[in-house]
Amino acid sequence: MAFGLKHFTDLVGIDKETSTYNTPVFKKTLEGGILAEANNDGTIFIDKKLKGKGKKEAIEHEKVHMEQMAQGRLQYNDNEVTWKPDTKTAARVYKRDNGFLIPEDGGKPIQEGGKCEWEDEAYAIHEKKS
């Protein structure tokens, strides 16, 4: 009797189509309307439901964030996000609070994934290709 074994990538949820050696992409269920996440460990999570052009664009977007992290301009953990747009500007720290980022300097809160400098850079990649 023959039986089939699942491929390793299927067992761990790796997206074979978009993963590279340096940047594995994992398919998983993401909550709260999140389509993709760039992680500090060099991986990307994408929502299982993403397909085609939407999946490709989400990964390109997250790769911009990975580049920002590699340059030391964007860092985050469970409690805060730190953004340093360039070498001349002081880093800005935002506390995470229920889907919002609260600037330590008392500025206006922004929604995570919403309009801010690091997201603007990532969304600009789509505008250049259009």
N, C-alpha and C positions, 0 to 999 in steps of 0.2 A: 504494500500500500504506500502510495506516494503522499507526501505532505509538503506544504510550502512554509518556509520560514520568512518572517518579515525581514526586510532589509534594516540594518542598523539605523539608517537615517529616518525611517518610518517609526521606529521604536522610540527615538528621542525627539522626534518632531522637527527635524532639520528640513528646511525647504531646499531640495536639491537643485531646483531651477535657478535660485538666486544666491545661494551660499557660495562663498569663496573660501580658500584656505585661511586667509587673514580675517575674514568677516563671516562667521557662520550666522545664518538667519534661521530662527526658530519660529515655527507656526504655533500659536497658542490662542486661547480665548482671552482677549483684552477687555477690560471693563470700562464703562463710562464713555463710550464713543471713541476711545483711543484706537487709532489704526496701527501705530507702530511705536517702538521705543528703542532708542540707542542706549546701550548699557556701558558702564565703565569698564567692563571686562572685554570689550571689543566685539560683543555679539549684538545682534538686532533681533527684537521680537516683532513679529507681524501678526495681525489678527488672522485667524484661520479663514475668515470669510473673504479676505482680499484676493482678487484675481486680476490678471492681465495688466492693463495700463495703471490701474489704481495701486496695485502691489508694487510695480516698478517705481512709480512716483514716490510712494511712501518710503521705500528703501533708499532712493536717492536723497530724499529729505533727511532721513536719519543719518546717512553717511556724512552730510554736512555737519551735523551735531557731533559725530565722531571726530571729524577733523578739528572742530572747535575745541573738543576735549583734548585731543592730541597736542594742540597748540597751547594748551594751558589757559584758554580763554573762557571755557565753560566747564564747570564742575558741579556735581550734585551728589546728595545723599538723601536719605529718607526725610530729613528735616529741613534742608535748605538747598538753594541753588545759588551758585556764585558765578557772576559774569564780569569779564574784563575785556571790553571791546578792543583795546589796543594797549601798547606799552606805555602810553602817556596818560592813560586814564586809570584812576583808582578802581579796584574791584568793587562791585556792588553785590551785596548779599541780600537774598530774598528768603524769608521763612516760608515754608510750606504749611498751608492751613486749609484743609478740606477742599482741595482743587484750586486754591488761589495761592499766589505768591505775594507776600507782604514785604515790601522793601524795608530794610532795617532803618533807613533814614526817614521813615514816616511818609514816603510817597504813596501814590495811588496804587492799590492792589491790582494785580492783573490775573486773569484766569490762566491756569497752566495750559500751555499750547496756544495761548492767545497772542495778540499783537505785542511783540517786544523785539529787541534788537537781534537776539540769537535766532528767534523764529523767522524774523524778516529775512535774514541771510539764507536760511534754509528754504523758504518759499521762493526766494529770488531765482533759484536754480530752475524752477518750473517756468518762470517768466522768460528766462533767457532761451529756453528750448521752444517756446511757443512762437 
